[in-house]
Amino acid sequence: MVYPALVLIIAVIHFGFVLFVIAGGLLAFHWPSLIWGHFLCAVYGVSIMLIGWRCPLTELEVWLRQQKGESIVAGEWEFLRHYIWSHLGLD
């Protein structure tokens, strides 16, 4: 019973991170102290996409989904593909 709630929490945190990578620069105009945090997150986010690393939050969410009883094929489940590209018709 606790796994669905944990999956939701991890998905919300992951989505927040992706939004911060995309729009954190705009927040830094209003709060300049965010610029270094955004820079590091953006470098990490871009590195994951370019190098092909798998985000630890994705790994955690996949593990939690498996514990919940969902069947997930290893390597085929990715956060952006599942939550964003599929809803925009880009997958």
VMD Tcl script that draws the C-alpha trace (Angstrom):
set ca {
  {0.00 0.00 0.00}
  {2.89 2.37 0.58}
  {4.51 1.82 -2.84}
  {1.92 3.77 -4.89}
  {2.40 6.79 -2.62}
  {6.19 6.52 -2.87}
  {6.00 6.25 -6.68}
  {3.90 9.41 -6.75}
  {6.29 11.29 -4.45}
  {9.33 10.29 -6.55}
  {7.51 11.21 -9.79}
  {6.63 14.67 -8.42}
  {10.21 15.25 -7.24}
  {11.53 14.08 -10.62}
  {9.13 16.33 -12.51}
  {10.15 19.26 -10.29}
  {13.81 18.59 -11.08}
  {13.10 18.49 -14.83}
  {11.15 21.76 -14.59}
  {14.00 23.36 -12.63}
  {16.50 22.25 -15.29}
  {14.30 23.74 -18.02}
  {13.05 26.93 -16.33}
  {15.46 27.49 -13.45}
  {17.31 30.13 -15.41}
  {14.18 32.24 -15.44}
  {13.84 31.86 -11.68}
  {17.45 32.99 -11.33}
  {16.53 36.37 -12.79}
  {14.27 36.93 -9.79}
  {16.42 35.08 -7.22}
  {20.07 35.38 -8.34}
  {21.24 33.00 -5.61}
  {19.66 30.13 -7.60}
  {22.00 30.55 -10.56}
  {24.69 28.11 -9.37}
  {22.18 25.48 -8.31}
  {20.45 25.78 -11.66}
  {23.76 25.64 -13.51}
  {24.78 22.40 -11.76}
  {21.36 20.82 -12.26}
  {21.30 21.86 -15.92}
  {24.78 20.42 -16.56}
  {23.73 17.18 -14.86}
  {20.43 17.03 -16.79}
  {22.08 17.69 -20.15}
  {24.81 15.15 -19.37}
  {22.20 12.48 -18.68}
  {20.57 13.16 -22.04}
  {23.80 13.40 -24.09}
  {25.84 10.63 -22.51}
  {22.92 8.27 -21.99}
  {23.17 7.92 -18.24}
  {20.10 6.82 -16.36}
  {18.88 9.15 -13.64}
  {18.92 7.68 -10.11}
  {15.35 8.96 -9.63}
  {14.29 6.90 -12.66}
  {15.99 3.85 -11.20}
  {14.24 4.38 -7.87}
  {10.86 4.87 -9.50}
  {11.26 1.74 -11.63}
  {12.24 -0.27 -8.55}
  {9.25 1.04 -6.61}
  {6.92 0.24 -9.52}
  {8.31 -3.31 -9.61}
  {7.77 -3.63 -5.86}
  {4.22 -2.46 -6.45}
  {3.73 -5.35 -8.87}
  {4.03 -3.63 -12.23}
  {5.93 -5.50 -14.92}
  {8.56 -3.22 -16.39}
  {11.01 -4.27 -19.08}
  {14.51 -3.17 -18.06}
  {15.79 -0.21 -20.05}
  {12.49 0.61 -21.73}
  {11.01 2.78 -18.99}
  {12.22 6.37 -18.94}
  {10.72 9.33 -17.10}
  {10.51 11.81 -19.99}
  {9.17 9.20 -22.41}
  {6.54 7.95 -19.95}
  {5.27 11.22 -18.51}
  {5.93 13.86 -21.18}
  {6.65 12.61 -24.70}
  {3.84 10.02 -24.66}
  {1.28 12.68 -23.69}
  {2.48 15.04 -26.39}
  {2.31 12.30 -29.04}
  {6.07 12.40 -29.57}
  {6.80 8.82 -28.51}
}
mol new
graphics top color blue
foreach p $ca { graphics top sphere $p radius 0.5 }
foreach p [lrange $ca 0 end-1] q [lrange $ca 1 end] { graphics top cylinder $p $q radius 0.2 }
display resetview
